[in-house]
Amino acid sequence: MTEDIERLAAGLEDGLIRRRRDLHRFPEAAWTEFRTASMVATVLLALGYEVRLGEDAVCRKSMLGVPSEEELAGHMERAVSQGGDPDLISRMAGGLTGVIGELRCGEGPVVALRFDMDANDLDEARDDDHRPWREGFASTNPGAMHACGHDGHVALGLGVAELLAGLKDRLEGTVRLIFQPGEEGVRGAGPMVDAGALDGVDYLLGGHIGFRAPRTGQLVCGVGGFLATTKFDATFTGVAAHAGAAPEQGRNALLAAANAALNLHAIPRHGQGASRISVGVLNAGQGRNVVPPNALIKGETRGETTGINDFMFERAGEVLAGAARMYGVDLVLAEVGRSVSGQSDPELAAVVRQVAENMEFFKTSEIMDSLDLRGSEDFALMLAEVQRRGGLGTYIMLGSDLAAGHHNARFDFDERCLAPGVSLFVRCVLGCMELPRRV
């Protein structure tokens, strides 16, 4: 069967590249992936998968950092104008853009694969040195770009779906494909978990193109070192006043936020492991001669363990509240994303290695058993949930030459990794189905 899979995956290469480039042209950020999700659902339905959409795939109560209803409505209209299915999109109203496809193939383990769909909040480079622009598939949506390879992840996922559907009569178990919104900002995994996306899952596979495997032919079989993280918005509200005639009547939200920004970075590092704090955005004020009545901080904490991250976020809350009290302004602190720490299971990483060693595409010397991510990923929350229930999971890094780093306006990856990536995931599914049920 493995030779059949290699041949079938190679035959998908042109289609995988076309789909990736189509997705690259129409990027959609977290909770607005209406066109992307409708395309995914359309393909899965045509392949014979049972498909869950809307509140069957995403728990509305668990969603964080959701755009306003007005913004969502505009994105839905845009998605339809760019070729999305209006009936499917209507079922995703409110930003419920997760999609779950299931293929039941008799008794056996439940194997889940997660693919993230969202783009970055970033304007793409527009000059001939950038291949997507030069070859006509750069982003057409202002302020959004697939600068992290999630367009490739969706293409991979749909290629896996196609191959597995064709092999259905030879499979023993259940395949569950999870297409997740909102990985950027770690917002999408939790609501899909709460909607039951991982119920009964014995084995969970996920992965990423490039990042810690920046050369084509490389492979990391089991990524660890996921940093727990909390994303937050801190809104300061003061009182406006004439900055020259009556400054004493004002309450300066800008100074409160500036004080907080400095002191957030003064939180002590943690002695039990790595910790991080970042203020990425500070917006404040309304006019040169007006005491600033408003300020907004967008920031994040991270920790090598969930406990360390909790420490950082608790201290951040104290710093923010103290700055607000000092300047007599009001504070609203909102969590807009969160994920936990995590480690892939070596037992499942060993399955990935065994598969990869039998594929010509991967260089044996470039196959790594494990590597620390040294960053945060929404997959960690799904991984922790599967492990809590007794299952196993692993996160794979699929090597690719990169034109620029992730989240860069010139990001692009080597599309030669797509077809081998499909073959790898399909063969890993088969390997998992030979293992005993765990849940």
Secondary structure, 3 states (H helix, E strand, C coil): CHHHHHHHHHHCHHHHHHHHHHHHHCCCCCCCCHHHHHHHHHHHHHHCCEEECHHHCCCHHHCCCCCCHHHHHHHHHHHHHCCCCHHHHHCCCCCCCCEEEEEEECCCCEEEEEEECCCECCCCCCCCCCHHHHCCCCCCCCCCECCCCHHHHHHHHHHHHHHHHHCHHHCCEEEEEEEECCCCCCCCHHHHHHCCCCCCCCEEEEEEECCCCCCCCCEEEEEEEECEEEEEEEEEECECCECCCCHHHCECHHHHHHHHHHHHCCCCCCCCCCEEEEEEEEEECCCCCECCCEEEEEEEEEECCHHHHHHHHHHHHHHHHHHHHHHCCEEEEEEEEEECCECCCHHHHHHHHHHHHCCCCCCHHHEEEEEEEEECCCHHHHHHHHHHCCCEEEEEEECCCECCCCCCCCCCECHHHHHHHHHHHHHHHHHHHCCCCCC
